[in-house]
Amino acid sequence: MVLQRDTELKIWGWADSGEKITVRFRGQSYLTEADAAGNWAIRLPAQKAGGPYLLQVNEIAIRDVLIGDVWLCSGQSNMETPIERLVERFPEINESNNHMIRYFKVPTQSALDRRSEIADGGRWYSAVASEVMNWTALAYFYAQQSYAHTGVPVGMLVSSLGGSNIESWISQDQLKEFPRLLLDRPALDSMHLAQQDRGIRDWIKPDWNDSSWPTFTVPGWWRDQQLHNKGVVYFRRSFELPGELAGRYGLLYLGTMIDSDSVFVNGHFVGATGYMYPPRKYPVRAGILRAGHNTVTVRLRFTTGNGGFVEGKSYKLLVNDNEINLAGPWKYQVGMDPDLAKSYQPRLQNINEVGSKLYNGMIYPIKDVAVSGVIWYQGEANTGSPQTYEQYLRLLIKDWRLTLERPQLPFLLVQLPNYMPKQERPSESGWAGVREAQFKVSRDVPYTALTVNYDIGEWNDIHPLNKKDLAARLLLAARKLVYGEKLISTGPVYERMEIKDNRIVLFFKEVGAGLASREGQPLRHFAIAGQDRKFVWADAVVKGNTVVVSHRDIAHPVAVRYAWSDNPEDANLINRQQLLASPFRTDSW
C-alpha cells in the first residue's frame, strides 16, 4: 500500500476488549490498548517519501509499504472505466512495469447507516504488467504521470460507483435543505425495532416473569380471543412435576398449530415445525424436566388467516405413565408485529431516493486515511436536473473536508466532456448546466481546481477513452494547487461583460500570455441574444485580452453564451498556453 507523506498518520483497527496493541514501523514501536468496544488507534509521526517498509501490528505483518502521495478518487462510471478498454488506443499499458504506483478500489457498499468498515474484497495492486489490468484507467494514467513528474510513490484510492448521483456521496448532515433526500431516522429505527423478535432471548427462560401477560385458552383461535395481529406470539404454560419424575424422558403433544412453531421446555429447545399441518409430537430428552415448577414456551408464527391451536387435539405431556394436561389457560405476549412495522412505511416512502448511501458505505469508513487531495469525476447522472448541482457540489466539498478533518483539502474537479450529437442551433443543455456549476464552484470555493475537457469526449460514447490527456490536465492543476508550482494551469476564465453599441465585450482573467483561438481558426461556438432572449450563433474576435461578440441582425444585444451545449467540441477559445476557456454564459435565464 501507499501511506501519505509529510503528515501524521493514523493506524487503527479492532481487537478484543483490553487487548494490548504494538505497532512497529521503521524501527519505532507504538503501544496502545483496545477500549471496551474493541477499538484502538495510534498515530505515526509524519514520514518522508520512500520505502518499501514493513508495518507490523502485533502478529500481522504488512510488507512493501510505500510513503508517497495518496489521492482519493471518486465519482461515477468515468472514474471506474477499466484500463482494459484503453489497451488498443494506448498499447504501452501492456508493458507497464511501475511498482512505485499503487491502486486500491474500495468495494461497493450502499448503506442507510454510517459504516465503520469498508466491504470485503478490496486489495492493493501495483502497476507491474501482471497486475495493471486490475486498475481503472484515469487512476493509472494520473499515477504514472505524477510519479514521472515528482519521483514520489503514488497511491490511488478509488471509491466510486457507475451511475451514482452526487446526492448519494453527501452525508445526511449536509442534505437538510433537501427533505426528499433525508431519511426519517426515528421511523426507520422504530420499524427495525418492530421487525425484531423481542422474545427470543428472554421469554423462553423458565424463570421469566409472565404474571402481567394476558391469558389465552388452549386450544383456541387468536381472533376469538382478541388477538388480532399477525407475526410472532409467545405462549407460556407452567406446570408442577412430582420429584420422582424429575429428569425423566417425556413426550410433548401440542396438537396442531397454525402456522409454524418452535417449542422450548425449561428454556431448552425440544422441536419445531415449519408449517401448519403436521401434528406436534416433541421428545423431551432426559435431564430437562425438574421437580416442582416447569415451563413450556411456544413461539408461534403466522402470516395469513387466523393463527392458533387447533381444537379437538391433545395438548399434554407424558412422562412414563403420567399425563400432565396442558389444555386451558396459557400466558401470551406478542414478540413481533409486522403490521406495526408496516405502519411506519408511509414515512419511509422516499427510502429509495434517500441520499448519503455511498457516503455511508464508501467514504465514511475511510475518513481517517490521510490523502493529498480528491479527484472528483461525476455529474453525468445529474444532467437531468442541473439546477441543484452547484449547491450539491459545494455541500460535498464542505462535507468531505469536515469528515476527513482537512479544512483545506484540495479538490480537482473534472468538468464534463462533450457528449451527444452537435446541435445546429444554440439550445438549452443539462450538460452545459452541470459544467457551469462545476465552473462556479471552482471559481468560488478555495483550494479547488477545474479541468476543461469539452474537446476530448466522444459524441457517441458517454465513456470517452482519452483518459491520458485528462490525467495530464489534472496533474497540471495539482502541480499548482497542491505542489505550489508557479505556472498557468487553467484556460481563460470569464469575468464580466460590457455592452458597447451593437457589440458585447467579454473580459477574462487567467489569460496567461494572451487570448487566442486554437490553431488560429475563427472563434466558434459563441452565441448572442437580444431582448427577445433568443440566441443565435455570433461573430467573435479576440481584441487584446477581450473577446468582442456581435451579430449583424441584433442591434441591441443583452447576453452571450460560449460553448453552451451538450457537445461544444468546436469551441476554441484558449490562452497562449493552449488551455481551453471554460464554458460560460452572461445570463441567468
C-alpha positions, -999 to +999 in steps of 0.1 A: +000+000+000+009+037+000+007+060+030+006+098+027+039+116+032+046+146+053+016+143+076+006+125+108-007+090+100-035+073+119-033+035+121-065+020+136-084-012+139-103-036+161-093-062+187-105-079+218-116-056+246-084-046+265-061-063+241-026-047+240-015-035+206+020-029+194+026-012+161+062-013+147+073+009+118+108+019+107+125+009+139+100+025+162+073+009+184+040+024+193+018+010+221-019+012+228-048-009+241-082-016+227-111+000+245-141-017+259-157-019+225-125-032+209-115+000+191-079+011+190-058+037+172-022+050+172-006+079+153+026+077+134+047+109+131+049+125+096+071+104+072+092+114+042+086+098+009+103+065+004+100+028+010+094-001+008+089-006+045+075-032+069+045-023+091+037-047+119+006-048+141+010-075+168+013-107+147+001-090+114+029-081+090+022-057+061+052-057+037+061-035+008+046-002+023+055+030+004+053+066+016+042+090-010+011+108-023-024+093-019-053+105-039-090+098-031-107+094-065-145+094-066-175+098-088-193+076-113-186+054-142-159+075-159-139+072-127-144+035-130-136+029-167-115-003-167-080+001-181-085-029-203-108-008-226-079+015-234-052-010-244-058-007-282-055+030-280-026+031-256-007-002-262+021+009-237-003-002-210+006-038-218+043-031-209+036-013-177+063-020-151+059+005-124+060-009-088+061+026-072+025+034-080-004+015-063-042+012-067-070+002-043-106+000-053-130+005-024-156-023-027-191-011-034-212-007-003-245+013-001-258+018+034-285+038+052-263+040+082-226+050+085-203+020+084-171+018+103-156-007+078-154-010+041-169-040+025-148-071+020-128-078-012-105-049-017-068-052-022-038-031-033-023-036-068+009-021-083+013-012-119+035-041-130+023-059-161+008-088-142-014-065-121-021-035-142-053-049-157-069-046-122-067-007-124-092+018-136-079+040-165-079+075-151-062+064-119-035+046-138-026+075-161-027+100-133-004+079-111+020+072-139+023+109-149+025+121-113+053+096-105+072+106-136+070+143-126+077+141-089+095+108-084+073+102-054+053+070-049+016+074-057-014+056-042-048+059-060-077+052-036-107+048-059-141+050-042-167+053-070-197+037-085-211+039-120-244+057-124-243+072-090-257+107-085-239+133-064-265+132-036-255+097-027-220+109-018-231+136+006-239+130+043-273+134+058-259+163+079-254+184+048-287+175+030-311+191+054-322+216+028-335+187+006-363+169+025-368+143-002-332+131+003-335+128+041-341+096+059-368+096+087-344+080+112-369+076+140-394+059+117-366+035+104-354+027+139-390+021+150-396-001+121-365-021+127-374-025+163-409-037+154-394-062+130-373-077+157-384-107+177-384-092+212-388-125+230-363-149+216-336-141+241-356-139+274-392-151+271-381-187+267-364-187+301-381-209+327-379-181+354-392-153+332-419-134+350-450-136+328-475-127+355-486-095+338-491-112+304-527-116+291-543-151+293-551-173+263-572-205+264-556-235+246-570-248+222-584-217+206-580-192+178-563-159+181-591-137+168-617-154+190-596-143+220-590-107+209-556-114+194-558-097+160-522-091+149-501-113+127-465-122+133-449-139+163-466-146+196-451-164+226-473-187+247-462-199+281-477-226+304-463-236+338-469-269+355-458-288+385-439-321+383-435-346+412-400-352+423-399-388+412-404-377+376-376-351+375-350-357+348-371-383+331-377-386+294-410-372+282-432-368+251-448-334+245-481-334+225-492-300+212-519-309+188-517-289+156-508-253+154-511-226+128-487-218+112-451-226+123-437-231+158-406-236+179-410-251+213-389-248+245-392-267+278-374-250+307-355-229+282-343-260+262-353-263+226-372-295+220-386-292+185-400-271+156-424-275+127-423-252+097-460-252+086-495-258+099-505-294+091-483-319+109-492-330+145-468-317+171-451-345+190-418-335+205-394-356+226-382-340+259-348-356+265-338-368+299-325-341+322-347-312+311-377-318+334-372-309+370-391-313+403-417-287+410-421-257+387-416-263+349-424-241+319-434-248+283-429-220+258-443-220+223-431-195+198-459-194+172-457-175+140-484-170+114-487-146+085-522-151+069-556-162+081-561-169+118-534-183+140-539-206+169-541-241+184-565-265+166-594-277+187-601-314+192-564-323+195-543-334+225-522-309+245-503-328+271-470-340+284-464-378+290-437-388+315-436-426+319-473-434+325-480-399+339-500-374+319-499-336+326-528-318+309-516-286+291-550-275+278-565-245+295-551-211+304-517-200+290-500-166+291-491-149+259-472-118+246-466-105+211-430-109+201-431-093+166-459-075+149-454-069+111-484-047+109-468-023+134-436-024+113-457-016+082-473+014+099-440+032+096-437+027+058-457+058+048-429+078+065-403+059+045-417+061+010-386+080-001-362+053+011-350+045-024-343+082-031-326+089+002-291+104-002-259+096+016-259+058+010-225+057-008-211+083+016-221+060+045-206+029+029-176+041+009-164+074+022-171+074+060-152+041+066-120+057+051-123+090+068-091+085+087-070+078+057-046+107+050-046+119+014-031+146-008-064+155-022-096+145-040-102+139-077-139+142-084-153+130-118-191+129-116-221+148-130-235+127-159-262+113-136-273+148-126-276+164-161-314+159-160-317+184-132-286+206-133-302+235-113-292+219-079-258+206-089-238+237-078-253+235-043-247+198-041-211+201-051-205+229-026-220+207+001-200+177-009-167+196-007-176+211+027-188+177+039-157+157+029-134+184+044-153+180+077-153+143+075-115+140+067-108+169+091-090+188+064-105+223+060-082+230+030-084+196+014-076+201-023-103+191-048-095+186-085-128+188-104-132+171-138-156+192-159-179+171-181-165+165-216-185+168-248-212+142-255-241+136-279-247+150-314-238+186-321-268+210-321-274+230-352-287+260-332-280+273-298-301+254-273-306+246-236-284+219-222-283+199-190-247+191-196-239+227-200-257+234-168-236+209-149-204+223-164-214+258-153-220+245-118-186+229-118-170+261-131-187+283-105-176+261-076-140+260-088-141+298-091-156+305-057-145+276-033-109+279-021-084+250-028-103+237-058-092+234-095-111+226-127-100+208-158-119+218-190-125+188-213-150+195-240-125+186-267-117+151-255-151+135-252-169+113-278-203+123-291-215+087-293-199+073-261-206+086-226-173+069-215-146+086-237-113+067-239-089+096-238-082+094-201-045+100-207-049+137-217-074+141-189-049+128-164-023+153-178-047+182-172-054+170-136-017+168-129-012+203-142-039+215-118-023+196-090+012+210-097-002+245-090-028+238-063-011+210-043+026+213-051+028+251-053+045+254-087+044+288-104+026+281-136-006+287-156-029+257-150-062+270-164-075+285-195-093+319-198-119+325-171-149+347-179-150+377-155-175+403-168-191+419-199-198+454-212-223+463-239-210+488-264-235+498-291-243+466-310-215+445-295-207+428-262-172+429-249-161+400-227-134+403-201-113+374-188-087+366-162-062+337-163-053+349-198-017+338-194+004+352-223-028+363-240-061+352-256-061+332-288-081+307-308-069+271-313-049+267-345-056+303-354-091+295-366-120+319-363-136+317-328-166+293-327-195+284-305-203+319-293-240+327-292-256+361-287-292+372-278-311+404-280-340+415-258-361+386-271-337+362-254-333+341-285-298+330-290-281+328-325-246+319-334-224+350-333-193+365-347-165+367-322-130+381-324-101+385-299-092+421-291-062+421-268-074+404-236-111+407-245-134+389-269-159+411-289-191+394-299-218+406-323-244+397-349-254+418-378-292+413-371-290+421-334-288+459-328-292+457-290-276+426-276-280+417-240-263+383-234-237+359-247-231+322-242-199+303-250-197+265-255-232+262-241-244+228-255-241+191-249-213+188-274-193+221-278-164+202-294-158+231-319-154+257-292-118+270-295-111+300-272-077+294-255-049+312-239-014+311-254-006+282-231-031+262-252-056+258-223-093+260-232-117+285-217-144+271-196-180+273-210-199+302-196-230+324-200-236+360-191-273+355-185-292+336-158-324+328-178 
